Amino acid sequence: MIRFADVSVTYEGAARPTVQGLDFEIPEGELVLLAGPSGVGKSTVLGAVSGLVPHFTGGTLRGRVTVAGRDTRTHKPRELADVVGTVGQDPLSHFVTDTVEDELAYGMESLGLAPDVMRRRVEETLDLLGLAELRDRPIATLSGGQQQRVAIGSVLTPHPQVLVLDEPTSALDPGAAEEVLAVLQRLVHDLGTTVFLAEHRLERVIQYADRVVLLPSPGAAPVLGTPSEVMAVSPVFPPVVGLGRLAGWSPLPLTVRDARRTAGPLRERLATPAPAPSATPTPAPATTRVPASGTAPAPSANLTPGAEAAPGPSSSSRLPRFLRRRGPHDASPPVRTAVVEALAVRRGRVEALRRVDLTVAPGETVALMGRNGAGKSTLLGALVGLVEPSAGSVRVAGAAPHRTAPRDLVRRVGLVPQEPRDLLYADTVAAECAAADGDAGAAPGTCRGLVSGLLPGIGDGTHPRDLSEGQRLALALAVVLTARPPLLLLDEPTRGLDYAAKARLVAVLRGLAAEGHAIVLATHDVELAAELAHRVVILADGEVVADGPTAEVVVASPSFAPQVTKILAPQRWLTVAQVRAALA
């Protein structure tokens, strides 16, 4: 169905090909996973199947890519539309209509299908993807995960022979991700559809793949094989494989079920010691109130189980050099608790939040979790002043965010949104940094110093749109951190990040928490929450339904428990690193 014949792609101005040595075939009716670290060219490979590379992206494609016998060099994307359906990392870039139902029908209208066929397929897709209740909703009012499902549905309705998906579950909660992957399985098994997808969250998809194409490093020849064969040598792998490697299991398990069947002896070895303790900040007592003009006390360290080892609050000397304060920023910033009381937010007829209470202490990292549309991004918006409360109150560093002037607000709270490019409007990295220094009132070069630490090797003249998803996230984080806000908010920060990039992000955020910054992140990444969060708050239909230490909340939740927890239950282990430390 898909054939790569000695393919390489070189973009204009690049010193070497982005990908080369691609020579493999994907037969009809298989689900093939494209894996590899960030920046190895996965999106380029997917774009070569749909014809976007080189017709839309430019560059030089050598060799030949054929899909259902059509050469993508001589067939433009619109001439492949009846054969290939494509969903990229950014669903918003795909939408051409205003409502969910119209978007699902648009592709079929373009192909001239009969109205009765269109109506039937729209209804089928609404049911398949759990979108029936959203059919009349404007797409602009949907959450990021809901928009992702609509984007997938819009390419399903024309019934293409090939589906090309780039990070299809990155914005989905665990339940919605399972539903989407189950739909893809049905398409492969029942209709013979060929699915070619790239995904960094391998723990979600590896068990569904028939084969894996691994791009181990930039420009390296691909490695092809079964999932178990490739995971044995892959530089990127899910926690279940990491635990299998640590324990020496052979063959390596790919699913929690297979791992549990093998984990009996490991559970016995781990039965005596408790999970490795971590330095976790002690939240300020509920009765404590910090004066508006005062400075919050530095967080003290206490040892609690259930999280990764992190540097204590007085360990700024151990932080990466680019995170240490310099010059006029050497003095500790005023760090105060963020307090949300009985918060309610309405968006038209939708009650997005209802009587939400939340307190975040200095040095504390809180993970907001819950299904798509639960209100996580709305709560972050209220904390940063983008959303005005309908009832209740929000106080950050002693002020109400929605009543605070922007120049003052950036010194109190900073938000890295789901789409980091929403913060990036300049033509170069240097211009972005200069603007950030000016907005924050920081010394010239402050932002550039942060960028150099987060993105080594990125030149001043690089355009932000030429950065990868992970690099754009790092640049946006540097822009926000320039003002040193006491409260840092991140919305789905691991979208587009591989495991190594995620580990670097975790290290940076731990360092910021150790300095006393309060961090709130909305995420569907249960593994990130297990690695980083001191507390987990679960939202459902705009209400808080769980709030407590990470180990207690995620262990009790089948949906939000990490893989290691599921494998080693009833013991309360969260991560492979915890298990490694205990065995050592």
Residue, then its C-alpha position, 0 to 999 in steps of 0.5 A: m500500500i505504501r512503498f518507500a524506495d531509497v528516499s531522502v529529504t533535504y530542506e533548503g539551507a540544510a547541511r544534510p538530509t533530514v531523513q535518508g535511506l528510507d527503503f521499506e514497504i507497509p502492506e495493506g491493512e496494518l497499523v504501523l508505528l513510526a517511533g524515534p526521538s524528537g527531531v529525527g524527521k518523523s513528521t517529514v516521513l509522514g508528510a512524504v506519504s500525504g504529498l505535503v513533502p515536498h509540494f507544501t514544505g519545499g525541499t528536495l525529495r530523492g527516491r520514490v514514495t508511492v501510495a496505492g500505486r500513485d507517486t507522491r512526487t507527481h500527485k499533489p495532496r489534493e490528488l491523493a485526498d481520496v486515498v490518504g487522510t492526514v491529521g497533523q500535530d495541530p488540529l486547528s490548522h485542519f479546520v475549514t468550517d465552524t461547527v463539528e457536524d459541518e467539519l465532519a461532512y466537509g471532506m465528503e462534500s469535496l469528493g462529491l459523495a451523495p447526501d444520504v451517504m454523507r449523513r450516514r457516515v457523519e452519524e457513524t463517526l459521531d458515535l465512533l469518537g464520542l462526539a454526538e453531544l458536540r455535533d452542534r458546538p462551534i469548534a472554537t469552543l471545544s477543548g484541545g482534546q475535543q478538537q483533536r477528535v474532530a480532526i480525526g473524525s473529519v478524515l475518517t468520514p471519506h473512508p480513505q485507504v490510508l490514514v496518516l496521523d501525527e501524535p493522534t493522542s497527544a491532546l487526549d485524556p487516557g479514556a479518549a485516547e483508548e477510544v480513538l485507538a480502538v477505532l483505529q483498530r476496528l478500521v484496520h481489522d474490519l475495513g483493511t485500512t492502513v494506518f501509519l502514525a507517529e506517537h511519542r507516548l509509546e505506552r499508549v500505542i505500542q501494543y496496537a502496532d503490527r510493526v514499528v519503524l524506528l528512526p534512531s537518530p537524525g539521518a540514520a537508516p530506519v530499523l524495522g521489525t515487530p514491536s518487541e524486536v524494536m523496543a529491545v534496541s530503541p532509544v525511546f521506550p515506554p515505562v513497561v519496557g523500561l521496567g522489563r529491561l531493569a528486571g531482565w525480563s525476556p521477552l520484553p512485555l509491551t502491555v501491563r497485562d503481560a508485565r503483571r504476569t511476569a512481575g511476581p518475583l520483582r514484587e517479592r524483591l520490592a516487598t520490604p523497602a518502601p518507595a524511595p522518599s522525595a523532598t516535597p515542600t510542606p504546603a502552608p497551613a490552611t490558616t496561614r495568610v501571607p500579607a499582600s506586601g509580604t514575602a512568603p517564607a521559603p518552603s521547608a523540606n519533608l520526606t514523603p513517599g510516592a514521588e521522584a527524588a528532587p532537590g530540596p528548596s535550598s539547593s539552588s546551587r545545584l540548579p542548572r547554571f541558566l536557572r540561577r539568578r544573576g544581577p538584579h534578579d539575585a534577590s528571592p522574588p516574592v513567592r506567595t500561595a495561589v488561592v482559588e475559592a468557590l470559583a465558578v466560570r460560565r462560557g455562554r450556556v456552558e458552566a465550565l467550572r463550579r465551586v472550585d477550591l484550590t490552594v497552591a503552596p510555594g515550591e509545590t507542583v500540582a497536576l490538574m487531570g481529568r477528561n477532555g472538557a473537564g475545565k483544566s484549561t479554564l482553571l489555568g485561564a482564571l489563574v492567569g487572568l484570561v478568564e473572569p470568574s462568574a462567582g468566587s475569587v482567585r488570588v495570585a501573589g496577593a492580587a486578582p489576576h483579571r483585575t491586574a495590569p498585564r505589566d504587573l501580572v507577568r511578574r506574578v504568574g506566567l502561562v505556557p499555553q497548549e500551543p506555545r506559538d501563541l506566545l511567539y510573534a517575532d521573526t527570530v529567537a533574538a527578537e522574542c528574547a528582546a521583547a521578553d526582557g522588555d515586557a518583564g523589565a529584566a536586564p538585557g540578555t536575561c531571556r537569551g540566557l534561559v534559551s541558551g540553557l534550554l535550547p543549546g545550539i539554537g541561533d539568534g536568527t532562527h525563526p520560531r516556526d522553524l523549531s520543533e514542537g519541543q523547541r517551541l515549548a522551551l522557547a515559550l517557557a524561557v519567555v515566561l520565566t524571564a519575569r520570574p513569576p512566583l506561579l508558573l502554569l503549563d497547559e499540556p507541556t509534553r505535547g510533541l516531546d519524546y522521553a528524553a525531552k520530557a526528562r529535561l523538562v522535568a529537571v527544569l521544573r523540579g529546579l524551579a520548584a526547589e527555588g520556591h516557584a509554585i507550578v500548576l500543570a494541566t496534563h493528560d500525561v499520567e507518567l509526567a504526573a507520577e514523575l513530577a507532581h506533589r499533588v494531583v487534582i482531578l476535575a470532572d464536569g467543572e468540579v474537583v472530584a479528587d485532591g491529594p498526594t500523587a501516590e494516593v490519588v493515582v494509585a486509586s484511579p485506574s484511568f490515571a495510574p501510571q504503568v509501573t503502578k498498574i504492574l506492581a499493584p498493590q504496592r505503591w510504586l510510581t516510576v521505573a526510577q523509584v524501582r531502580a533506586a530500591l533495587a540498588 
